[in-house]
């Protein structure tokens, strides 16, 4: 079975997006020393630690926009230990809330947000006792 092992975030303003993800989620993001797709605006992302590994990813300059009202691409779900705090941090750092926090009974809470670049993301706080 194929599994997701890597993700990429595309951004119009790469440094603004780096700042957003570092401040909101505490991710380690560093510039890659080479060029990718004709751009040197390419960053490596670590979303976890040695004790709690996360999914590796990259952040890169968006090369083209899709003229559509519909979401076009994968949406990443980000684990939260304090969803209300993370929702506030998204807004405080230039992102926006797309939906209010909702309960998924027996699973936890989810909220949909946008980063500074208009990319959708899901915050998810697990709690099997959520009702």
N, CA, C and O atoms as CSV, one atom per row, in Angstrom:
chain,resi,resn,atom,element,x,y,z
A,1,UNK,N,N,0.844,-1.176,0.000
A,1,UNK,CA,C,0.000,0.000,0.000
A,1,UNK,C,C,0.891,1.241,0.000
A,1,UNK,O,O,1.868,1.314,0.746
A,2,UNK,N,N,0.550,2.204,-0.833
A,2,UNK,CA,C,1.299,3.456,-0.886
A,2,UNK,C,C,0.911,4.337,0.293
A,2,UNK,O,O,-0.259,4.375,0.676
A,3,UNK,N,N,1.873,5.044,0.872
A,3,UNK,CA,C,1.594,5.942,1.986
A,3,UNK,C,C,2.247,7.282,1.728
A,3,UNK,O,O,3.228,7.372,0.991
A,4,UNK,N,N,1.709,8.313,2.327
A,4,UNK,CA,C,2.277,9.643,2.175
A,4,UNK,C,C,3.527,9.743,3.040
A,4,UNK,O,O,3.489,9.431,4.231
A,5,UNK,N,N,4.626,10.174,2.446
A,5,UNK,CA,C,5.899,10.249,3.156
A,5,UNK,C,C,6.514,11.646,3.136
A,5,UNK,O,O,7.583,11.872,3.703
A,6,UNK,N,N,5.826,12.584,2.474
A,6,UNK,CA,C,6.450,13.866,2.221
A,6,UNK,C,C,5.364,14.842,1.794
A,6,UNK,O,O,4.360,14.419,1.221
A,7,UNK,N,N,5.532,16.143,2.057
A,7,UNK,CA,C,4.560,17.126,1.599
A,7,UNK,C,C,5.293,18.378,1.114
A,7,UNK,O,O,6.451,18.613,1.461
A,8,UNK,N,N,4.591,19.177,0.304
A,8,UNK,CA,C,5.124,20.443,-0.176
A,8,UNK,C,C,4.072,21.520,0.006
A,8,UNK,O,O,2.897,21.314,-0.298
A,9,UNK,N,N,4.500,22.670,0.503
A,9,UNK,CA,C,3.641,23.845,0.614
A,9,UNK,C,C,4.128,24.835,-0.436
A,9,UNK,O,O,5.319,25.140,-0.499
A,10,UNK,N,N,3.213,25.336,-1.260
A,10,UNK,CA,C,3.567,26.348,-2.248
A,10,UNK,C,C,3.152,27.720,-1.728
A,10,UNK,O,O,2.126,27.854,-1.061
A,11,UNK,N,N,3.951,28.731,-2.035
A,11,UNK,CA,C,3.689,30.069,-1.496
A,11,UNK,C,C,4.004,31.148,-2.524
A,11,UNK,O,O,4.944,31.024,-3.310
A,12,UNK,N,N,3.203,32.203,-2.502
A,12,UNK,CA,C,3.504,33.377,-3.314
A,12,UNK,C,C,4.643,34.166,-2.677
A,12,UNK,O,O,5.532,34.655,-3.374
A,13,UNK,N,N,4.613,34.288,-1.346
A,13,UNK,CA,C,5.648,34.984,-0.588
A,13,UNK,C,C,6.277,33.954,0.348
A,13,UNK,O,O,5.774,33.701,1.443
A,14,UNK,N,N,7.365,33.377,-0.096
A,14,UNK,CA,C,7.988,32.260,0.618
A,14,UNK,C,C,8.424,32.642,2.026
A,14,UNK,O,O,8.182,31.885,2.967
A,15,UNK,N,N,9.055,33.789,2.191
A,15,UNK,CA,C,9.524,34.179,3.526
A,15,UNK,C,C,8.357,34.431,4.478
A,15,UNK,O,O,8.460,34.127,5.667
A,16,UNK,N,N,7.264,34.974,3.982
A,16,UNK,CA,C,6.070,35.166,4.816
A,16,UNK,C,C,5.533,33.813,5.271
A,16,UNK,O,O,5.141,33.661,6.428
A,17,UNK,N,N,5.511,32.839,4.380
A,17,UNK,CA,C,5.031,31.503,4.727
A,17,UNK,C,C,5.967,30.813,5.718
A,17,UNK,O,O,5.501,30.154,6.647
A,18,UNK,N,N,7.269,30.953,5.534
A,18,UNK,CA,C,8.245,30.392,6.485
A,18,UNK,C,C,7.960,30.945,7.877
A,18,UNK,O,O,7.882,30.192,8.847
A,19,UNK,N,N,7.805,32.254,7.968
A,19,UNK,CA,C,7.535,32.919,9.241
A,19,UNK,C,C,6.247,32.383,9.872
A,19,UNK,O,O,6.211,32.100,11.070
A,20,UNK,N,N,5.206,32.245,9.078
A,20,UNK,CA,C,3.913,31.740,9.569
A,20,UNK,C,C,4.061,30.350,10.183
A,20,UNK,O,O,3.642,30.141,11.321
A,21,UNK,N,N,4.640,29.408,9.466
A,21,UNK,CA,C,4.723,28.020,9.950
A,21,UNK,C,C,5.685,27.872,11.124
A,21,UNK,O,O,5.471,27.025,11.992
A,22,UNK,N,N,6.731,28.676,11.164
A,22,UNK,CA,C,7.625,28.638,12.318
A,22,UNK,C,C,6.920,29.164,13.564
A,22,UNK,O,O,7.016,28.563,14.634
A,23,UNK,N,N,6.212,30.282,13.427
A,23,UNK,CA,C,5.561,30.887,14.588
A,23,UNK,C,C,4.342,30.108,15.061
A,23,UNK,O,O,4.147,29.945,16.266
A,24,UNK,N,N,3.521,29.626,14.139
A,24,UNK,CA,C,2.286,28.947,14.527
A,24,UNK,C,C,2.549,27.535,15.037
A,24,UNK,O,O,1.985,27.139,16.057
A,25,UNK,N,N,3.390,26.770,14.352
A,25,UNK,CA,C,3.578,25.362,14.697
A,25,UNK,C,C,4.955,25.018,15.240
A,25,UNK,O,O,5.183,23.883,15.659
A,26,UNK,N,N,5.878,25.973,15.242
A,26,UNK,CA,C,7.213,25.708,15.777
A,26,UNK,C,C,8.055,24.802,14.891
A,26,UNK,O,O,9.005,24.184,15.371
A,27,UNK,N,N,7.722,24.710,13.599
A,27,UNK,CA,C,8.475,23.851,12.697
A,27,UNK,C,C,9.859,24.427,12.445
A,27,UNK,O,O,10.047,25.643,12.420
A,28,UNK,N,N,10.833,23.527,12.257
A,28,UNK,CA,C,12.189,23.938,11.881
A,28,UNK,C,C,12.214,24.018,10.353
A,28,UNK,O,O,11.971,23.026,9.666
A,29,UNK,N,N,12.510,25.206,9.833
A,29,UNK,CA,C,12.536,25.425,8.386
A,29,UNK,C,C,13.842,26.112,8.032
A,29,UNK,O,O,14.191,27.148,8.598
A,30,UNK,N,N,14.563,25.514,7.079
A,30,UNK,CA,C,15.815,26.122,6.649
A,30,UNK,C,C,15.940,26.092,5.134
A,30,UNK,O,O,15.445,25.182,4.470
A,31,UNK,N,N,16.605,27.094,4.608
A,31,UNK,CA,C,16.772,27.214,3.167
A,31,UNK,C,C,17.672,26.111,2.642
A,31,UNK,O,O,18.709,25.796,3.226
A,32,UNK,N,N,17.252,25.535,1.530
A,32,UNK,CA,C,18.062,24.532,0.854
A,32,UNK,C,C,19.108,25.243,0.031
A,32,UNK,O,O,18.829,26.303,-0.530
A,33,UNK,N,N,20.299,24.695,-0.059
A,33,UNK,CA,C,21.404,25.367,-0.718
A,33,UNK,C,C,21.392,25.333,-2.231
A,33,UNK,O,O,22.241,25.961,-2.864
A,34,UNK,N,N,20.456,24.621,-2.826
A,34,UNK,CA,C,20.450,24.525,-4.281
A,34,UNK,C,C,19.303,25.277,-4.918
A,34,UNK,O,O,18.702,26.167,-4.317
A,35,UNK,N,N,19.013,24.896,-6.155
A,35,UNK,CA,C,17.930,25.517,-6.905
A,35,UNK,C,C,16.965,24.412,-7.335
A,35,UNK,O,O,17.389,23.326,-7.729
A,36,UNK,N,N,15.676,24.698,-7.255
A,36,UNK,CA,C,14.661,23.718,-7.632
A,36,UNK,C,C,13.662,24.408,-8.544
A,36,UNK,O,O,13.086,25.433,-8.181
A,37,UNK,N,N,13.460,23.855,-9.711
A,37,UNK,CA,C,12.489,24.423,-10.631
A,37,UNK,C,C,12.809,25.841,-11.054
A,37,UNK,O,O,11.903,26.633,-11.315
A,38,UNK,N,N,14.090,26.169,-11.125
A,38,UNK,CA,C,14.478,27.500,-11.555
A,38,UNK,C,C,14.413,28.553,-10.471
A,38,UNK,O,O,14.533,29.745,-10.755
A,39,UNK,N,N,14.224,28.127,-9.223
A,39,UNK,CA,C,14.115,29.089,-8.131
A,39,UNK,C,C,14.989,28.651,-6.967
A,39,UNK,O,O,15.120,27.461,-6.681
A,40,UNK,N,N,15.588,29.637,-6.297
A,40,UNK,CA,C,16.345,29.313,-5.088
A,40,UNK,C,C,15.473,29.490,-3.845
A,40,UNK,O,O,15.959,29.365,-2.721
A,41,UNK,N,N,14.181,29.782,-4.046
A,41,UNK,CA,C,13.248,29.933,-2.923
A,41,UNK,C,C,12.667,28.572,-2.566
A,41,UNK,O,O,11.493,28.296,-2.812
A,42,UNK,N,N,13.511,27.728,-1.981
A,42,UNK,CA,C,13.159,26.347,-1.672
A,42,UNK,C,C,13.677,26.042,-0.267
A,42,UNK,O,O,14.872,26.166,0.002
A,43,UNK,N,N,12.774,25.646,0.621
A,43,UNK,CA,C,13.111,25.431,2.022
A,43,UNK,C,C,12.740,24.019,2.457
A,43,UNK,O,O,11.747,23.458,1.993
A,44,UNK,N,N,13.540,23.453,3.345
A,44,UNK,CA,C,13.284,22.133,3.925
A,44,UNK,C,C,12.560,22.316,5.252
A,44,UNK,O,O,12.882,23.218,6.025
A,45,UNK,N,N,11.574,21.450,5.515
A,45,UNK,CA,C,10.755,21.548,6.726
A,45,UNK,C,C,10.886,20.273,7.547
A,45,UNK,O,O,10.789,19.166,7.018
A,46,UNK,N,N,11.109,20.444,8.851
A,46,UNK,CA,C,11.042,19.340,9.818
A,46,UNK,C,C,9.854,19.626,10.728
A,46,UNK,O,O,9.801,20.675,11.370
A,47,UNK,N,N,8.901,18.700,10.786
A,47,UNK,CA,C,7.698,18.918,11.592
A,47,UNK,C,C,7.713,18.155,12.906
A,47,UNK,O,O,6.744,18.222,13.662
A,48,UNK,N,N,8.759,17.452,13.191
A,48,UNK,CA,C,8.808,16.678,14.424
A,48,UNK,C,C,10.174,16.764,15.070
A,48,UNK,O,O,11.033,17.552,14.674
A,49,UNK,N,N,10.343,15.928,16.076
A,49,UNK,CA,C,11.608,15.842,16.797
A,49,UNK,C,C,12.081,14.390,16.756
A,49,UNK,O,O,11.398,13.522,16.214
A,50,UNK,N,N,13.229,14.141,17.321
A,50,UNK,CA,C,13.728,12.763,17.377
A,50,UNK,C,C,12.780,11.891,18.201
A,50,UNK,O,O,12.554,10.728,17.868
A,51,UNK,N,N,12.223,12.459,19.286
A,51,UNK,CA,C,11.301,11.703,20.144
A,51,UNK,C,C,9.917,11.540,19.525
A,51,UNK,O,O,9.253,10.525,19.733
A,52,UNK,N,N,9.489,12.538,18.770
A,52,UNK,CA,C,8.177,12.504,18.113
A,52,UNK,C,C,8.353,12.884,16.646
A,52,UNK,O,O,8.126,14.033,16.267
A,53,UNK,N,N,8.760,11.908,15.815
A,53,UNK,CA,C,9.003,12.216,14.406
A,53,UNK,C,C,7.752,12.732,13.712
A,53,UNK,O,O,6.632,12.321,14.018
A,54,UNK,N,N,7.967,13.629,12.783
A,54,UNK,CA,C,6.884,14.156,11.964
A,54,UNK,C,C,7.156,13.858,10.503
A,54,UNK,O,O,8.146,13.210,10.163
A,55,UNK,N,N,6.283,14.330,9.652
A,55,UNK,CA,C,6.434,14.151,8.217
A,55,UNK,C,C,7.360,15.245,7.682
A,55,UNK,O,O,7.150,16.418,7.991
A,56,UNK,N,N,8.378,14.897,6.890
A,56,UNK,CA,C,9.238,15.929,6.312
A,56,UNK,C,C,8.540,16.602,5.136
A,56,UNK,O,O,7.665,16.021,4.493
A,57,UNK,N,N,8.945,17.834,4.872
A,57,UNK,CA,C,8.351,18.534,3.753
A,57,UNK,C,C,9.236,19.625,3.219
A,57,UNK,O,O,10.379,19.797,3.643
A,58,UNK,N,N,8.678,20.367,2.266
A,58,UNK,CA,C,9.366,21.507,1.684
A,58,UNK,C,C,8.387,22.657,1.529
A,58,UNK,O,O,7.170,22.467,1.529
A,59,UNK,N,N,8.935,23.831,1.400
A,59,UNK,CA,C,8.157,25.028,1.122
A,59,UNK,C,C,8.840,25.696,-0.054
A,59,UNK,O,O,10.049,25.929,-0.029
A,60,UNK,N,N,8.058,26.007,-1.094
A,60,UNK,CA,C,8.661,26.532,-2.310
A,60,UNK,C,C,7.805,27.608,-2.952
A,60,UNK,O,O,6.615,27.727,-2.661
A,61,UNK,N,N,8.415,28.382,-3.820
A,61,UNK,CA,C,7.732,29.434,-4.574
A,61,UNK,C,C,6.655,28.792,-5.456
A,61,UNK,O,O,6.911,27.821,-6.168
A,62,UNK,N,N,5.437,29.364,-5.391
A,62,UNK,CA,C,4.343,28.901,-6.258
A,62,UNK,C,C,4.652,29.364,-7.680
A,62,UNK,O,O,4.915,30.542,-7.918
A,63,UNK,N,N,4.615,28.423,-8.616
A,63,UNK,CA,C,4.961,28.737,-10.001
A,63,UNK,C,C,3.763,29.186,-10.830
A,63,UNK,O,O,3.917,29.937,-11.793
A,64,UNK,N,N,2.575,28.729,-10.458
A,64,UNK,CA,C,1.378,29.096,-11.225
A,64,UNK,C,C,0.175,29.022,-10.314
A,64,UNK,O,O,0.166,28.269,-9.341
A,65,UNK,N,N,-0.838,29.803,-10.632
A,65,UNK,CA,C,-2.080,29.783,-9.872
A,65,UNK,C,C,-3.150,29.068,-10.683
A,65,UNK,O,O,-3.148,29.111,-11.914
A,66,UNK,N,N,-4.048,28.423,-9.989
A,66,UNK,CA,C,-5.176,27.776,-10.624
A,66,UNK,C,C,-6.372,28.701,-10.454
A,66,UNK,O,O,-6.719,29.062,-9.329
A,67,UNK,N,N,-6.998,29.083,-11.538
A,67,UNK,CA,C,-8.144,29.979,-11.488
A,67,UNK,C,C,-9.391,29.160,-11.193
A,67,UNK,O,O,-10.102,28.739,-12.106
A,68,UNK,N,N,-9.650,28.937,-9.894
A,68,UNK,CA,C,-10.763,28.090,-9.494
A,68,UNK,C,C,-11.233,28.485,-8.104
A,68,UNK,O,O,-10.444,28.970,-7.292
A,69,UNK,N,N,-12.494,28.282,-7.830
A,69,UNK,CA,C,-13.037,28.519,-6.503
A,69,UNK,C,C,-12.918,27.261,-5.645
A,69,UNK,O,O,-13.073,27.326,-4.426
A,70,UNK,N,N,-12.648,26.133,-6.265
A,70,UNK,CA,C,-12.581,24.871,-5.542
A,70,UNK,C,C,-11.155,24.606,-5.075
A,70,UNK,O,O,-10.190,25.037,-5.705
A,71,UNK,N,N,-11.039,23.885,-3.955
A,71,UNK,CA,C,-9.731,23.481,-3.457
A,71,UNK,C,C,-9.101,22.557,-4.492
A,71,UNK,O,O,-9.730,21.601,-4.944
A,72,UNK,N,N,-7.876,22.841,-4.859
A,72,UNK,CA,C,-7.201,22.055,-5.868
A,72,UNK,C,C,-5.891,21.550,-5.289
A,72,UNK,O,O,-4.873,22.239,-5.357
A,73,UNK,N,N,-5.911,20.359,-4.723
A,73,UNK,CA,C,-4.709,19.786,-4.148
A,73,UNK,C,C,-5.023,19.071,-2.849
A,73,UNK,O,O,-6.177,19.009,-2.425
A,74,UNK,N,N,-4.005,18.540,-2.231
A,74,UNK,CA,C,-4.150,17.873,-0.948
A,74,UNK,C,C,-4.226,18.907,0.162
A,74,UNK,O,O,-3.574,19.948,0.099
A,75,UNK,N,N,-5.020,18.615,1.173
A,75,UNK,CA,C,-5.049,19.461,2.363
A,75,UNK,C,C,-4.389,18.657,3.480
A,75,UNK,O,O,-4.739,17.498,3.703
A,76,UNK,N,N,-3.451,19.261,4.170
A,76,UNK,CA,C,-2.755,18.581,5.260
A,76,UNK,C,C,-3.508,18.763,6.564
A,76,UNK,O,O,-4.024,19.846,6.842
A,77,UNK,N,N,-3.572,17.722,7.355
A,77,UNK,CA,C,-4.101,17.786,8.707
A,77,UNK,C,C,-2.936,17.896,9.674
A,77,UNK,O,O,-1.974,17.132,9.589
A,78,UNK,N,N,-3.023,18.848,10.594
A,78,UNK,CA,C,-1.941,19.089,11.536
A,78,UNK,C,C,-2.433,18.791,12.944
A,78,UNK,O,O,-3.427,19.355,13.401
A,79,UNK,N,N,-1.722,17.898,13.626
A,79,UNK,CA,C,-2.099,17.511,14.981
A,79,UNK,C,C,-1.904,18.690,15.932
A,79,UNK,O,O,-0.888,19.383,15.892
A,80,UNK,N,N,-2.891,18.894,16.777
A,80,UNK,CA,C,-2.860,19.985,17.739
A,80,UNK,C,C,-3.073,19.424,19.141
A,80,UNK,O,O,-3.877,18.514,19.343
A,81,UNK,N,N,-2.352,19.973,20.094
A,81,UNK,CA,C,-2.599,19.599,21.493
A,81,UNK,C,C,-3.477,20.638,22.175
A,81,UNK,O,O,-3.972,20.406,23.278
A,82,UNK,N,N,-3.673,21.788,21.522
A,82,UNK,CA,C,-4.505,22.872,22.061
A,82,UNK,C,C,-5.108,23.625,20.871
A,82,UNK,O,O,-4.597,24.670,20.470
A,83,UNK,N,N,-6.183,23.095,20.316
A,83,UNK,CA,C,-6.738,23.612,19.063
A,83,UNK,C,C,-7.159,25.086,19.162
A,83,UNK,O,O,-6.968,25.846,18.213
A,84,UNK,N,N,-7.722,25.486,20.288
A,84,UNK,CA,C,-8.130,26.892,20.432
A,84,UNK,C,C,-6.918,27.825,20.360
A,84,UNK,O,O,-6.979,28.880,19.729
A,85,UNK,N,N,-5.824,27.433,21.006
A,85,UNK,CA,C,-4.596,28.233,20.960
A,85,UNK,C,C,-4.027,28.279,19.551
A,85,UNK,O,O,-3.574,29.328,19.096
A,86,UNK,N,N,-4.050,27.133,18.852
A,86,UNK,CA,C,-3.520,27.098,17.489
A,86,UNK,C,C,-4.384,27.911,16.532
A,86,UNK,O,O,-3.858,28.558,15.627
A,87,UNK,N,N,-5.697,27.887,16.720
A,87,UNK,CA,C,-6.582,28.712,15.887
A,87,UNK,C,C,-6.259,30.190,16.090
A,87,UNK,O,O,-6.206,30.955,15.127
A,88,UNK,N,N,-6.044,30.586,17.333
A,88,UNK,CA,C,-5.692,31.976,17.633
A,88,UNK,C,C,-4.336,32.336,17.023
A,88,UNK,O,O,-4.160,33.444,16.516
A,89,UNK,N,N,-3.381,31.408,17.070
A,89,UNK,CA,C,-2.048,31.664,16.505
A,89,UNK,C,C,-2.110,31.799,14.989
A,89,UNK,O,O,-1.384,32.609,14.413
A,90,UNK,N,N,-2.968,31.016,14.333
A,90,UNK,CA,C,-3.132,31.139,12.884
A,90,UNK,C,C,-3.549,32.565,12.536
A,90,UNK,O,O,-2.953,33.191,11.659
A,91,UNK,N,N,-4.569,33.079,13.219
A,91,UNK,CA,C,-5.079,34.419,12.941
A,91,UNK,C,C,-4.044,35.481,13.312
A,91,UNK,O,O,-3.836,36.430,12.556
A,92,UNK,N,N,-3.392,35.330,14.471
A,92,UNK,CA,C,-2.408,36.310,14.940
A,92,UNK,C,C,-1.208,36.427,14.006
A,92,UNK,O,O,-0.517,37.446,13.997
A,93,UNK,N,N,-0.963,35.372,13.215
A,93,UNK,CA,C,0.200,35.374,12.332
A,93,UNK,C,C,-0.170,35.518,10.860
A,93,UNK,O,O,0.604,35.142,9.980
A,94,UNK,N,N,-1.350,36.062,10.596
A,94,UNK,CA,C,-1.722,36.418,9.234
A,94,UNK,C,C,-2.564,35.420,8.481
A,94,UNK,O,O,-2.936,35.669,7.334
A,95,UNK,N,N,-2.879,34.286,9.101
A,95,UNK,CA,C,-3.753,33.311,8.461
A,95,UNK,C,C,-5.205,33.639,8.759
A,95,UNK,O,O,-5.504,34.689,9.328
A,96,UNK,N,N,-6.108,32.748,8.378
A,96,UNK,CA,C,-7.528,32.984,8.625
A,96,UNK,C,C,-8.236,31.670,8.936
A,96,UNK,O,O,-7.771,30.588,8.576
A,97,UNK,N,N,-9.379,31.798,9.617
A,97,UNK,CA,C,-10.207,30.635,9.917
A,97,UNK,C,C,-11.227,30.475,8.803
A,97,UNK,O,O,-11.866,31.446,8.397
A,98,UNK,N,N,-11.383,29.258,8.309
A,98,UNK,CA,C,-12.338,28.953,7.247
A,98,UNK,C,C,-13.629,28.431,7.847
A,98,UNK,O,O,-14.708,28.646,7.297
A,99,UNK,N,N,-13.520,27.746,8.972
A,99,UNK,CA,C,-14.695,27.204,9.646
A,99,UNK,C,C,-14.479,27.262,11.146
A,99,UNK,O,O,-13.340,27.334,11.608
A,100,UNK,N,N,-15.554,27.231,11.906
A,100,UNK,CA,C,-15.385,27.149,13.357
A,100,UNK,C,C,-14.914,25.744,13.746
A,100,UNK,O,O,-14.979,24.805,12.953
A,101,UNK,N,N,-14.453,25.631,14.954
A,101,UNK,CA,C,-14.072,24.319,15.493
A,101,UNK,C,C,-15.331,23.469,15.587
A,101,UNK,O,O,-16.355,23.936,16.085
A,102,UNK,N,N,-15.267,22.231,15.116
A,102,UNK,CA,C,-16.396,21.318,15.213
A,102,UNK,C,C,-15.945,20.035,15.896
A,102,UNK,O,O,-14.774,19.660,15.839
A,103,UNK,N,N,-16.889,19.376,16.536
A,103,UNK,CA,C,-16.613,18.118,17.229
A,103,UNK,C,C,-16.916,16.953,16.304
A,103,UNK,O,O,-17.952,16.928,15.639
A,104,UNK,N,N,-16.020,16.002,16.266
A,104,UNK,CA,C,-16.280,14.722,15.622
A,104,UNK,C,C,-16.401,13.729,16.772
A,104,UNK,O,O,-15.393,13.355,17.372
A,105,UNK,N,N,-17.635,13.292,17.090
A,105,UNK,CA,C,-17.841,12.425,18.260
A,105,UNK,C,C,-16.925,11.204,18.234
A,105,UNK,O,O,-16.810,10.510,17.224
A,106,UNK,N,N,-16.278,10.963,19.370
A,106,UNK,CA,C,-15.384,9.828,19.521
A,106,UNK,C,C,-14.011,10.024,18.901
A,106,UNK,O,O,-13.150,9.154,19.030
A,107,UNK,N,N,-13.786,11.155,18.225
A,107,UNK,CA,C,-12.507,11.421,17.577
A,107,UNK,C,C,-11.828,12.633,18.204
A,107,UNK,O,O,-10.700,12.533,18.686
A,108,UNK,N,N,-12.509,13.776,18.201
A,108,UNK,CA,C,-11.923,15.005,18.732
A,108,UNK,C,C,-12.520,16.212,18.056
A,108,UNK,O,O,-13.703,16.223,17.715
A,109,UNK,N,N,-11.697,17.242,17.859
A,109,UNK,CA,C,-12.155,18.496,17.264
A,109,UNK,C,C,-11.326,18.796,16.025
A,109,UNK,O,O,-10.147,18.451,15.951
A,110,UNK,N,N,-11.960,19.443,15.054
A,110,UNK,CA,C,-11.257,19.901,13.860
A,110,UNK,C,C,-11.667,21.337,13.551
A,110,UNK,O,O,-12.776,21.764,13.875
A,111,UNK,N,N,-10.764,22.067,12.928
A,111,UNK,CA,C,-11.038,23.411,12.425
A,111,UNK,C,C,-10.256,23.568,11.137
A,111,UNK,O,O,-9.124,23.098,11.021
A,112,UNK,N,N,-10.867,24.230,10.176
A,112,UNK,CA,C,-10.207,24.466,8.892
A,112,UNK,C,C,-9.737,25.909,8.827
A,112,UNK,O,O,-10.450,26.833,9.217
A,113,UNK,N,N,-8.521,26.081,8.326
A,113,UNK,CA,C,-7.865,27.381,8.293
A,113,UNK,C,C,-7.189,27.578,6.945
A,113,UNK,O,O,-7.083,26.652,6.140
A,114,UNK,N,N,-6.732,28.816,6.717
A,114,UNK,CA,C,-5.854,29.127,5.584
A,114,UNK,C,C,-4.579,29.735,6.138
A,114,UNK,O,O,-4.607,30.479,7.119
A,115,UNK,N,N,-3.462,29.412,5.500
A,115,UNK,CA,C,-2.212,30.066,5.870
A,115,UNK,C,C,-2.131,31.427,5.191
A,115,UNK,O,O,-3.109,31.871,4.589
A,116,UNK,N,N,-1.010,32.083,5.275
A,116,UNK,CA,C,-0.851,33.408,4.684
A,116,UNK,C,C,-0.881,33.376,3.161
A,116,UNK,O,O,-1.024,34.420,2.524
A,117,UNK,N,N,-0.748,32.200,2.574
A,117,UNK,CA,C,-0.688,32.049,1.125
A,117,UNK,C,C,-1.984,31.538,0.512
A,117,UNK,O,O,-2.055,31.297,-0.693
A,118,UNK,N,N,-3.021,31.372,1.355
A,118,UNK,CA,C,-4.303,30.878,0.861
A,118,UNK,C,C,-4.397,29.372,0.791
A,118,UNK,O,O,-5.367,28.840,0.251
A,119,UNK,N,N,-3.399,28.663,1.331
A,119,UNK,CA,C,-3.438,27.199,1.365
A,119,UNK,C,C,-4.304,26.738,2.527
A,119,UNK,O,O,-4.184,27.256,3.637
A,120,UNK,N,N,-5.172,25.770,2.279
A,120,UNK,CA,C,-6.025,25.227,3.322
A,120,UNK,C,C,-5.245,24.244,4.184
A,120,UNK,O,O,-4.380,23.522,3.688
A,121,UNK,N,N,-5.555,24.221,5.474
A,121,UNK,CA,C,-5.008,23.226,6.386
A,121,UNK,C,C,-6.057,22.888,7.426
A,121,UNK,O,O,-6.950,23.684,7.718
A,122,UNK,N,N,-5.934,21.704,7.973
A,122,UNK,CA,C,-6.861,21.249,9.013
A,122,UNK,C,C,-6.106,21.135,10.321
A,122,UNK,O,O,-5.039,20.523,10.377
A,123,UNK,N,N,-6.653,21.719,11.371
A,123,UNK,CA,C,-6.142,21.503,12.727
A,123,UNK,C,C,-6.993,20.404,13.333
A,123,UNK,O,O,-8.217,20.428,13.209
A,124,UNK,N,N,-6.363,19.446,13.985
A,124,UNK,CA,C,-7.106,18.328,14.568
A,124,UNK,C,C,-6.556,18.024,15.959
A,124,UNK,O,O,-5.378,17.705,16.118
A,125,UNK,N,N,-7.426,18.128,16.964
A,125,UNK,CA,C,-7.068,17.761,18.330
A,125,UNK,C,C,-7.815,16.483,18.666
A,125,UNK,O,O,-9.045,16.461,18.720
A,126,UNK,N,N,-7.060,15.422,18.890
A,126,UNK,CA,C,-7.659,14.122,19.149
A,126,UNK,C,C,-8.157,14.036,20.592
A,126,UNK,O,O,-7.467,14.443,21.527
A,127,UNK,N,N,-9.363,13.500,20.755
A,127,UNK,CA,C,-9.951,13.241,22.076
A,127,UNK,C,C,-11.080,12.239,21.889
A,127,UNK,O,O,-12.180,12.622,21.490
A,128,UNK,N,N,-10.829,10.953,22.171
A,128,UNK,CA,C,-11.856,9.932,21.937
A,128,UNK,C,C,-13.113,10.131,22.790
A,128,UNK,O,O,-14.137,9.498,22.530
A,129,UNK,N,N,-13.052,10.994,23.797
A,129,UNK,CA,C,-14.227,11.242,24.627
A,129,UNK,C,C,-15.036,12.460,24.159
A,129,UNK,O,O,-16.014,12.843,24.801
A,130,UNK,N,N,-14.627,13.055,23.050
A,130,UNK,CA,C,-15.342,14.215,22.517
A,130,UNK,C,C,-16.762,13.798,22.122
A,130,UNK,O,O,-16.979,12.728,21.553
A,131,UNK,N,N,-17.711,14.664,22.435
A,131,UNK,CA,C,-19.103,14.352,22.093
A,131,UNK,C,C,-19.781,15.577,21.485
A,131,UNK,O,O,-20.958,15.518,21.130
